[in-house]
Amino acid sequence: MSHIDNDRSDIKQAAEQADSQKIAKNLEDEQKSATPKTLSEDEQTSFIKEELRTDK
């Protein structure tokens, strides 16, 4: 039972220490990096070799 109480106090402590401005800034920064980078021709490899595919 004490383990559950420790979990709750950890969550409470984290919530008290949360900085809403930092969270908002991190979310804005994350959106900028959410777009995938374009891959070079060498990087654009399929995960399954064409000769091994059975769905064609």
ZAVEXKOL-183895 format. One record per atom (N, C-alpha, C, O): atom name; residue number from 1; x, y, z. Coordinates in steps of 0.2 Angstrom, whole numbers. Atoms other than C-alpha are relative to their C-alpha. Layout:
<pt atom="CA" nr="NUM" px="X" py="Y" pz="Z"/>
...
//
This chain:
<pt atom="N" nr="1" px="4" py="-6" pz="0"/>
<pt atom="CA" nr="1" px="0" py="0" pz="0"/>
<pt atom="C" nr="1" px="4" py="6" pz="0"/>
<pt atom="O" nr="1" px="2" py="11" pz="-3"/>
<pt atom="N" nr="2" px="-4" py="-6" pz="-1"/>
<pt atom="CA" nr="2" px="14" py="12" pz="4"/>
<pt atom="C" nr="2" px="3" py="2" pz="-7"/>
<pt atom="O" nr="2" px="5" py="7" pz="-9"/>
<pt atom="N" nr="3" px="-3" py="-2" pz="7"/>
<pt atom="CA" nr="3" px="21" py="10" pz="-14"/>
<pt atom="C" nr="3" px="-5" py="4" pz="-4"/>
<pt atom="O" nr="3" px="-3" py="8" pz="-8"/>
<pt atom="N" nr="4" px="5" py="-4" pz="4"/>
<pt atom="CA" nr="4" px="4" py="17" pz="-21"/>
<pt atom="C" nr="4" px="1" py="7" pz="3"/>
<pt atom="O" nr="4" px="0" py="12" pz="-1"/>
<pt atom="N" nr="5" px="-1" py="-7" pz="-3"/>
<pt atom="CA" nr="5" px="6" py="32" pz="-9"/>
<pt atom="C" nr="5" px="6" py="3" pz="-2"/>
<pt atom="O" nr="5" px="6" py="9" pz="-4"/>
<pt atom="N" nr="6" px="-6" py="-3" pz="3"/>
<pt atom="CA" nr="6" px="24" py="35" pz="-15"/>
<pt atom="C" nr="6" px="-1" py="2" pz="-7"/>
<pt atom="O" nr="6" px="1" py="7" pz="-9"/>
<pt atom="N" nr="7" px="1" py="-2" pz="7"/>
<pt atom="CA" nr="7" px="18" py="35" pz="-33"/>
<pt atom="C" nr="7" px="-4" py="6" pz="0"/>
<pt atom="O" nr="7" px="-3" py="10" pz="-4"/>
<pt atom="N" nr="8" px="5" py="-6" pz="0"/>
<pt atom="CA" nr="8" px="4" py="47" pz="-29"/>
<pt atom="C" nr="8" px="4" py="6" pz="2"/>
<pt atom="O" nr="8" px="3" py="12" pz="-1"/>
<pt atom="N" nr="9" px="-3" py="-6" pz="-2"/>
<pt atom="CA" nr="9" px="16" py="59" pz="-20"/>
<pt atom="C" nr="9" px="5" py="2" pz="-5"/>
<pt atom="O" nr="9" px="7" py="8" pz="-6"/>
<pt atom="N" nr="10" px="-4" py="-2" pz="6"/>
<pt atom="CA" nr="10" px="28" py="58" pz="-35"/>
<pt atom="C" nr="10" px="-3" py="4" pz="-5"/>
<pt atom="O" nr="10" px="-1" py="8" pz="-8"/>
<pt atom="N" nr="11" px="4" py="-4" pz="5"/>
<pt atom="CA" nr="11" px="15" py="63" pz="-46"/>
<pt atom="C" nr="11" px="-2" py="7" pz="2"/>
<pt atom="O" nr="11" px="-2" py="12" pz="-2"/>
<pt atom="N" nr="12" px="2" py="-7" pz="-2"/>
<pt atom="CA" nr="12" px="9" py="77" pz="-35"/>
<pt atom="C" nr="12" px="6" py="4" pz="0"/>
<pt atom="O" nr="12" px="6" py="10" pz="-2"/>
<pt atom="N" nr="13" px="-6" py="-4" pz="0"/>
<pt atom="CA" nr="13" px="27" py="83" pz="-33"/>
<pt atom="C" nr="13" px="2" py="2" pz="-7"/>
<pt atom="O" nr="13" px="4" py="8" pz="-8"/>
<pt atom="N" nr="14" px="-1" py="-2" pz="7"/>
<pt atom="CA" nr="14" px="29" py="83" pz="-52"/>
<pt atom="C" nr="14" px="-5" py="5" pz="-2"/>
<pt atom="O" nr="14" px="-3" py="10" pz="-6"/>
<pt atom="N" nr="15" px="5" py="-5" pz="2"/>
<pt atom="CA" nr="15" px="13" py="92" pz="-55"/>
<pt atom="C" nr="15" px="2" py="7" pz="4"/>
<pt atom="O" nr="15" px="1" py="12" pz="0"/>
<pt atom="N" nr="16" px="-1" py="-6" pz="-3"/>
<pt atom="CA" nr="16" px="18" py="105" pz="-42"/>
<pt atom="C" nr="16" px="6" py="4" pz="-3"/>
<pt atom="O" nr="16" px="7" py="10" pz="-3"/>
<pt atom="N" nr="17" px="-6" py="-3" pz="2"/>
<pt atom="CA" nr="17" px="35" py="108" pz="-50"/>
<pt atom="C" nr="17" px="0" py="1" pz="-8"/>
<pt atom="O" nr="17" px="4" py="4" pz="-11"/>
<pt atom="N" nr="18" px="1" py="-1" pz="7"/>
<pt atom="CA" nr="18" px="28" py="108" pz="-68"/>
<pt atom="C" nr="18" px="0" py="8" pz="-2"/>
<pt atom="O" nr="18" px="-3" py="12" pz="2"/>
<pt atom="N" nr="19" px="0" py="-7" pz="2"/>
<pt atom="CA" nr="19" px="31" py="125" pz="-77"/>
<pt atom="C" nr="19" px="-4" py="0" pz="-7"/>
<pt atom="O" nr="19" px="-1" py="-2" pz="-12"/>
<pt atom="N" nr="20" px="5" py="0" pz="5"/>
<pt atom="CA" nr="20" px="17" py="128" pz="-89"/>
<pt atom="C" nr="20" px="4" py="4" pz="-6"/>
<pt atom="O" nr="20" px="2" py="2" pz="-12"/>
<pt atom="N" nr="21" px="-3" py="-3" pz="6"/>
<pt atom="CA" nr="21" px="28" py="140" pz="-100"/>
<pt atom="C" nr="21" px="5" py="-4" pz="-3"/>
<pt atom="O" nr="21" px="6" py="-4" pz="-9"/>
<pt atom="N" nr="22" px="-5" py="4" pz="3"/>
<pt atom="CA" nr="22" px="42" py="128" pz="-102"/>
<pt atom="C" nr="22" px="-4" py="-6" pz="-4"/>
<pt atom="O" nr="22" px="-1" py="-8" pz="-9"/>
<pt atom="N" nr="23" px="4" py="6" pz="4"/>
<pt atom="CA" nr="23" px="29" py="114" pz="-107"/>
<pt atom="C" nr="23" px="-2" py="3" pz="-6"/>
<pt atom="O" nr="23" px="-2" py="0" pz="-12"/>
<pt atom="N" nr="24" px="3" py="-3" pz="7"/>
<pt atom="CA" nr="24" px="21" py="126" pz="-120"/>
<pt atom="C" nr="24" px="6" py="1" pz="-5"/>
<pt atom="O" nr="24" px="5" py="0" pz="-11"/>
<pt atom="N" nr="25" px="-5" py="-1" pz="5"/>
<pt atom="CA" nr="25" px="38" py="130" pz="-127"/>
<pt atom="C" nr="25" px="3" py="-6" pz="-3"/>
<pt atom="O" nr="25" px="4" py="-7" pz="-9"/>
<pt atom="N" nr="26" px="-2" py="6" pz="2"/>
<pt atom="CA" nr="26" px="43" py="112" pz="-128"/>
<pt atom="C" nr="26" px="-5" py="-3" pz="-5"/>
<pt atom="O" nr="26" px="-3" py="-6" pz="-10"/>
<pt atom="N" nr="27" px="5" py="2" pz="5"/>
<pt atom="CA" nr="27" px="27" py="108" pz="-137"/>
<pt atom="C" nr="27" px="1" py="4" pz="-7"/>
<pt atom="O" nr="27" px="0" py="1" pz="-12"/>
<pt atom="N" nr="28" px="-1" py="-4" pz="7"/>
<pt atom="CA" nr="28" px="30" py="122" pz="-150"/>
<pt atom="C" nr="28" px="6" py="-3" pz="-3"/>
<pt atom="O" nr="28" px="6" py="-3" pz="-9"/>
<pt atom="N" nr="29" px="-6" py="2" pz="3"/>
<pt atom="CA" nr="29" px="48" py="116" pz="-153"/>
<pt atom="C" nr="29" px="-1" py="-7" pz="-3"/>
<pt atom="O" nr="29" px="2" py="-9" pz="-8"/>
<pt atom="N" nr="30" px="1" py="7" pz="2"/>
<pt atom="CA" nr="30" px="42" py="98" pz="-155"/>
<pt atom="C" nr="30" px="-4" py="0" pz="-7"/>
<pt atom="O" nr="30" px="-3" py="-4" pz="-11"/>
<pt atom="N" nr="31" px="4" py="0" pz="7"/>
<pt atom="CA" nr="31" px="30" py="103" pz="-169"/>
<pt atom="C" nr="31" px="4" py="2" pz="-6"/>
<pt atom="O" nr="31" px="3" py="-1" pz="-11"/>
<pt atom="N" nr="32" px="-5" py="-2" pz="6"/>
<pt atom="CA" nr="32" px="44" py="110" pz="-179"/>
<pt atom="C" nr="32" px="4" py="-6" pz="-2"/>
<pt atom="O" nr="32" px="6" py="-7" pz="-8"/>
<pt atom="N" nr="33" px="-4" py="5" pz="1"/>
<pt atom="CA" nr="33" px="53" py="94" pz="-178"/>
<pt atom="C" nr="33" px="-4" py="-6" pz="-2"/>
<pt atom="O" nr="33" px="-1" py="-12" pz="-3"/>
<pt atom="N" nr="34" px="5" py="5" pz="1"/>
<pt atom="CA" nr="34" px="38" py="83" pz="-181"/>
<pt atom="C" nr="34" px="0" py="-2" pz="-8"/>
<pt atom="O" nr="34" px="-2" py="-8" pz="-9"/>
<pt atom="N" nr="35" px="0" py="1" pz="7"/>
<pt atom="CA" nr="35" px="40" py="84" pz="-200"/>
<pt atom="C" nr="35" px="6" py="-5" pz="-2"/>
<pt atom="O" nr="35" px="11" py="-3" pz="0"/>
<pt atom="N" nr="36" px="-5" py="4" pz="1"/>
<pt atom="CA" nr="36" px="50" py="70" pz="-207"/>
<pt atom="C" nr="36" px="5" py="3" pz="-5"/>
<pt atom="O" nr="36" px="3" py="7" pz="-9"/>
<pt atom="N" nr="37" px="-6" py="-2" pz="5"/>
<pt atom="CA" nr="37" px="67" py="73" pz="-216"/>
<pt atom="C" nr="37" px="-1" py="-4" pz="-6"/>
<pt atom="O" nr="37" px="-3" py="-10" pz="-6"/>
<pt atom="N" nr="38" px="0" py="4" pz="6"/>
<pt atom="CA" nr="38" px="68" py="68" pz="-234"/>
<pt atom="C" nr="38" px="6" py="-4" pz="0"/>
<pt atom="O" nr="38" px="12" py="-2" pz="2"/>
<pt atom="N" nr="39" px="-6" py="5" pz="0"/>
<pt atom="CA" nr="39" px="79" py="53" pz="-237"/>
<pt atom="C" nr="39" px="3" py="0" pz="-7"/>
<pt atom="O" nr="39" px="0" py="2" pz="-12"/>
<pt atom="N" nr="40" px="-3" py="1" pz="7"/>
<pt atom="CA" nr="40" px="92" py="51" pz="-250"/>
<pt atom="C" nr="40" px="-2" py="-7" pz="-3"/>
<pt atom="O" nr="40" px="-5" py="-11" pz="0"/>
<pt atom="N" nr="41" px="2" py="6" pz="4"/>
<pt atom="CA" nr="41" px="90" py="37" pz="-263"/>
<pt atom="C" nr="41" px="3" py="-6" pz="4"/>
<pt atom="O" nr="41" px="-1" py="-11" pz="4"/>
<pt atom="N" nr="42" px="-3" py="6" pz="-4"/>
<pt atom="CA" nr="42" px="102" py="26" pz="-253"/>
<pt atom="C" nr="42" px="-4" py="-2" pz="6"/>
<pt atom="O" nr="42" px="-5" py="-8" pz="8"/>
<pt atom="N" nr="43" px="4" py="1" pz="-6"/>
<pt atom="CA" nr="43" px="91" py="28" pz="-237"/>
<pt atom="C" nr="43" px="-7" py="-2" pz="-1"/>
<pt atom="O" nr="43" px="-10" py="-5" pz="3"/>
<pt atom="N" nr="44" px="7" py="2" pz="2"/>
<pt atom="CA" nr="44" px="75" py="25" pz="-246"/>
<pt atom="C" nr="44" px="-1" py="-8" pz="-2"/>
<pt atom="O" nr="44" px="-2" py="-9" pz="-8"/>
<pt atom="N" nr="45" px="0" py="7" pz="2"/>
<pt atom="CA" nr="45" px="76" py="6" pz="-245"/>
<pt atom="C" nr="45" px="-6" py="-3" pz="3"/>
<pt atom="O" nr="45" px="-9" py="-1" pz="9"/>
<pt atom="N" nr="46" px="6" py="4" pz="-3"/>
<pt atom="CA" nr="46" px="61" py="-6" pz="-242"/>
<pt atom="C" nr="46" px="2" py="-4" pz="5"/>
<pt atom="O" nr="46" px="8" py="-7" pz="6"/>
<pt atom="N" nr="47" px="-1" py="4" pz="-5"/>
<pt atom="CA" nr="47" px="60" py="-16" pz="-227"/>
<pt atom="C" nr="47" px="0" py="-8" pz="-2"/>
<pt atom="O" nr="47" px="4" py="-12" pz="1"/>
<pt atom="N" nr="48" px="1" py="7" pz="3"/>
<pt atom="CA" nr="48" px="56" py="-32" pz="-237"/>
<pt atom="C" nr="48" px="3" py="0" pz="-7"/>
<pt atom="O" nr="48" px="1" py="4" pz="-11"/>
<pt atom="N" nr="49" px="-3" py="0" pz="7"/>
<pt atom="CA" nr="49" px="66" py="-36" pz="-252"/>
<pt atom="C" nr="49" px="-5" py="-2" pz="-5"/>
<pt atom="O" nr="49" px="-9" py="-7" pz="-3"/>
<pt atom="N" nr="50" px="5" py="2" pz="5"/>
<pt atom="CA" nr="50" px="56" py="-37" pz="-267"/>
<pt atom="C" nr="50" px="0" py="-7" pz="-2"/>
<pt atom="O" nr="50" px="-6" py="-9" pz="-4"/>
<pt atom="N" nr="51" px="0" py="7" pz="2"/>
<pt atom="CA" nr="51" px="61" py="-54" pz="-272"/>
<pt atom="C" nr="51" px="-3" py="-5" pz="5"/>
<pt atom="O" nr="51" px="-5" py="-11" pz="4"/>
<pt atom="N" nr="52" px="2" py="4" pz="-5"/>
<pt atom="CA" nr="52" px="55" py="-61" pz="-255"/>
<pt atom="C" nr="52" px="-8" py="1" pz="1"/>
<pt atom="O" nr="52" px="-11" py="-2" pz="5"/>
<pt atom="N" nr="53" px="7" py="-1" pz="-1"/>
<pt atom="CA" nr="53" px="37" py="-53" pz="-256"/>
<pt atom="C" nr="53" px="-4" py="-5" pz="-3"/>
<pt atom="O" nr="53" px="-3" py="-8" pz="-9"/>
<pt atom="N" nr="54" px="5" py="5" pz="3"/>
<pt atom="CA" nr="54" px="23" py="-65" pz="-258"/>
<pt atom="C" nr="54" px="-7" py="3" pz="-1"/>
<pt atom="O" nr="54" px="-12" py="0" pz="-3"/>
<pt atom="N" nr="55" px="6" py="-3" pz="1"/>
<pt atom="CA" nr="55" px="9" py="-52" pz="-259"/>
<pt atom="C" nr="55" px="-1" py="3" pz="-7"/>
<pt atom="O" nr="55" px="-6" py="6" pz="-9"/>
<pt atom="N" nr="56" px="1" py="-2" pz="7"/>
<pt atom="CA" nr="56" px="12" py="-48" pz="-278"/>
<pt atom="C" nr="56" px="-2" py="-5" pz="-5"/>
<pt atom="O" nr="56" px="-2" py="-4" pz="-11"/>
//
